């Protein structure tokens, strides 16, 4: 008689896994119509997440940021002259700002609201840094641009630290899910 309850739990668990996989597949299918590929679903499905609200937020954020990163990578990541750097940083700021707006309208999980808001604020600081670097490069001020890139790197590290804390609190197996938001930036030292 003890085997019957354990079989019930096993069947119930299998149904939950199938529902989660179907939800991930539905989200990926809806977001992939004509868009660039995002992170593999296996990373998200391995993620151990407490609540449905956190799961929904993380899945939606991954789709938003994956699309923004794909758009940014299509623009290219190389170039050494000041004009190109001004243009690229301006495009990166615009792309990041768009994905940040989309992240802000997502239904936010009740857990860790202050930390999530701090993460989003740090992302906004990164965007501000991109705009400053673009302006310095447009003006041809290589020295100022170099200083600003250093500040931008620091801002990215602060944002990523918040992403890591959220990932740990929400028990995400892959902290890169949130680190990629609002966009992943290539090694900034190569642009200075």
FENMOPE-V961125 format. One record per residue. N is the residue number from 1. SS is DSSP state (2 for helix, 1 for strand, 0 for the rest). PSI is psi in degrees with one decimal (999 if undefined). BURIAL is b if it has 9 or more other C-alpha atoms within 8 Angstrom, else e. Layout:
N;SS;PSI;BURIAL / N;SS;PSI;BURIAL
//
This chain:
1;0;-24.8;e / 2;2;-20.1;e / 3;2;-27.1;e / 4;2;-49.2;e / 5;2;-37.1;e / 6;2;-33.4;e / 7;2;-39.0;e / 8;2;-44.5;e / 9;2;-39.3;e / 10;2;-45.6;e / 11;2;-43.1;e / 12;2;-42.8;e / 13;2;-40.2;e / 14;2;-39.5;e / 15;2;-43.0;e / 16;2;-44.1;e / 17;2;-44.3;e / 18;2;-39.6;e / 19;2;-41.5;e / 20;2;-45.7;b / 21;2;-40.0;b / 22;2;-39.7;e / 23;2;-43.3;e / 24;2;-44.5;b / 25;2;-40.9;b / 26;2;-42.7;e / 27;2;-42.9;b / 28;2;-39.6;b / 29;2;-41.9;e / 30;2;-37.9;e / 31;2;-12.2;e / 32;0;3.1;b / 33;0;101.2;e / 34;0;3.0;e / 35;0;169.3;e / 36;0;156.1;e / 37;0;148.9;e / 38;0;-164.3;b / 39;0;144.3;e / 40;0;141.6;e / 41;2;-28.2;b / 42;2;-32.1;e / 43;2;-43.0;b / 44;2;-39.8;b / 45;2;-24.2;b / 46;0;-12.9;e / 47;0;127.7;b / 48;0;107.4;b / 49;0;136.3;b / 50;0;-56.7;e / 51;0;159.4;e / 52;2;-36.1;e / 53;2;-41.9;b / 54;2;-45.1;b / 55;2;-46.3;b / 56;2;-43.1;e / 57;2;-47.1;b / 58;2;-43.9;b / 59;2;-44.2;b / 60;2;-41.4;b / 61;2;-41.2;b / 62;2;-42.3;b / 63;2;-45.0;b / 64;2;-51.1;b / 65;2;-33.2;b / 66;2;-41.8;b / 67;2;-41.4;b / 68;2;-41.9;b / 69;2;-40.7;b / 70;2;-42.0;b / 71;2;-42.8;b / 72;2;-39.8;b / 73;2;-30.6;e / 74;2;-25.7;e / 75;0;-18.8;e / 76;0;158.0;e / 77;0;7.9;e / 78;0;158.3;e / 79;0;139.1;e / 80;0;-17.5;e / 81;0;160.4;e / 82;2;-38.2;b / 83;2;-45.0;e / 84;2;-43.7;b / 85;2;-38.8;b / 86;2;-46.5;b / 87;2;-48.0;b / 88;2;-43.9;b / 89;2;-35.4;b / 90;2;-44.7;b / 91;2;-43.1;b / 92;2;-41.1;b / 93;2;-44.3;b / 94;2;-44.9;e / 95;2;-45.0;b / 96;2;-39.8;b / 97;2;-39.7;b / 98;2;-47.0;e / 99;2;-32.3;b / 100;2;-40.9;b / 101;2;-42.5;e / 102;2;-36.8;b / 103;2;-38.8;b / 104;2;-25.8;e / 105;0;-5.9;e / 106;0;145.2;e / 107;0;114.1;e / 108;0;141.9;e / 109;0;146.3;b / 110;0;-29.5;e / 111;0;132.0;e / 112;0;41.6;b / 113;2;-45.6;b / 114;2;-41.3;e / 115;2;-39.7;b / 116;2;-43.6;b / 117;2;-39.0;e / 118;2;-41.0;b / 119;2;-47.2;b / 120;2;-36.2;b / 121;2;-41.4;e / 122;2;-34.8;b / 123;2;-38.2;b / 124;2;-35.7;b / 125;2;-38.6;b / 126;2;-42.8;b / 127;2;-42.4;b / 128;2;-40.9;b / 129;2;-40.7;b / 130;2;-42.5;b / 131;2;-39.1;b / 132;2;-43.0;b / 133;2;-41.2;b / 134;2;-44.6;b / 135;2;-42.4;b / 136;2;-40.5;b / 137;2;-38.8;b / 138;2;-36.5;b / 139;0;-7.4;e / 140;0;15.8;e / 141;0;86.6;b / 142;2;-37.8;b / 143;2;-46.7;e / 144;2;-40.9;e / 145;2;-41.6;b / 146;2;-43.3;b / 147;2;-43.2;e / 148;2;-35.8;b / 149;2;-39.4;b / 150;2;-42.2;e / 151;2;-36.0;b / 152;2;-41.2;b / 153;2;-44.3;b / 154;2;-42.0;e / 155;2;-38.8;b / 156;2;-41.4;b / 157;2;-40.5;e / 158;2;-41.0;b / 159;2;-44.4;b / 160;2;-33.0;b / 161;2;-39.5;e / 162;2;-38.6;b / 163;2;-41.3;b / 164;2;-40.3;b / 165;2;-42.3;e / 166;2;-43.8;b / 167;2;-41.5;b / 168;2;-44.6;b / 169;2;-36.9;e / 170;0;0.7;b / 171;0;48.2;b / 172;0;133.9;b / 173;0;-29.6;b / 174;0;99.8;b / 175;0;-15.9;b / 176;2;-20.9;e / 177;2;-48.7;b / 178;2;-27.9;b / 179;2;-29.5;b / 180;0;-5.3;b / 181;0;144.3;b / 182;0;-23.7;b / 183;0;155.5;b / 184;0;133.9;e / 185;0;141.5;e / 186;0;170.2;e / 187;0;116.6;e / 188;2;-25.6;b / 189;2;-26.9;e / 190;2;-12.6;e / 191;2;-9.3;e / 192;0;999;e
//
